[in-house]
Amino acid sequence: MDQQTIQQMKQALEKESSKLEAELKQFTNKNAHNPNDYDANFPQLGDKEDENANEVAIYSDNLTLERTLEKSLRDVKNALKRIENGTYGICKYCKHEISKERLEARPTSSACIDCKKALTQEI
């Protein structure tokens, strides 16, 4: 893969990382013991029964969203690490080049389409 394409992917991944971190900051705090972990804030809406039920529902939704955003952020950071160490665009299983089209569609991909299909038993 040419350096211009890798730089474009890096810029897109850095932008995505900033976006994901901003989204997480809206309803979480960073874990003081693990900088790669976020903890959803428990909302305080009031003391009435319906407010308490709503707090639990919001918190539950936020936990799910937190996990999803953390996974996406982890994938983005791993892709940026692969760029830094020169392995970006190389399948971690077969060591062949991942197609440019796949990386444009999913910049965090670490496996080529054939290996991914084999792993998910789509072949």
ChimeraX attribute file (.defattr): number of C-alpha atoms within 10 A of each C-alpha:
attribute: neighborCount
match mode: 1-to-1
recipient: residues
	/A:1	12
	/A:2	7
	/A:3	8
	/A:4	9
	/A:5	13
	/A:6	18
	/A:7	12
	/A:8	12
	/A:9	20
	/A:10	20
	/A:11	13
	/A:12	14
	/A:13	20
	/A:14	16
	/A:15	12
	/A:16	16
	/A:17	19
	/A:18	12
	/A:19	13
	/A:20	16
	/A:21	15
	/A:22	11
	/A:23	14
	/A:24	22
	/A:25	16
	/A:26	10
	/A:27	18
	/A:28	18
	/A:29	14
	/A:30	14
	/A:31	12
	/A:32	10
	/A:33	7
	/A:34	8
	/A:35	9
	/A:36	11
	/A:37	15
	/A:38	21
	/A:39	17
	/A:40	22
	/A:41	15
	/A:42	15
	/A:43	16
	/A:44	11
	/A:45	12
	/A:46	11
	/A:47	10
	/A:48	9
	/A:49	9
	/A:50	10
	/A:51	14
	/A:52	15
	/A:53	13
	/A:54	16
	/A:55	18
	/A:56	14
	/A:57	12
	/A:58	14
	/A:59	17
	/A:60	14
	/A:61	12
	/A:62	20
	/A:63	18
	/A:64	12
	/A:65	16
	/A:66	21
	/A:67	16
	/A:68	12
	/A:69	17
	/A:70	18
	/A:71	12
	/A:72	16
	/A:73	22
	/A:74	16
	/A:75	18
	/A:76	23
	/A:77	17
	/A:78	16
	/A:79	23
	/A:80	22
	/A:81	14
	/A:82	16
	/A:83	16
	/A:84	11
	/A:85	9
	/A:86	11
	/A:87	16
	/A:88	25
	/A:89	25
	/A:90	19
	/A:91	20
	/A:92	16
	/A:93	12
	/A:94	12
	/A:95	12
	/A:96	13
	/A:97	16
	/A:98	21
	/A:99	15
	/A:100	15
	/A:101	9
	/A:102	15
	/A:103	19
	/A:104	14
	/A:105	9
	/A:106	10
	/A:107	21
	/A:108	23
	/A:109	22
	/A:110	23
	/A:111	23
	/A:112	21
	/A:113	14
	/A:114	13
	/A:115	18
	/A:116	16
	/A:117	12
	/A:118	10
	/A:119	12
	/A:120	8
	/A:121	8
	/A:122	9
	/A:123	9
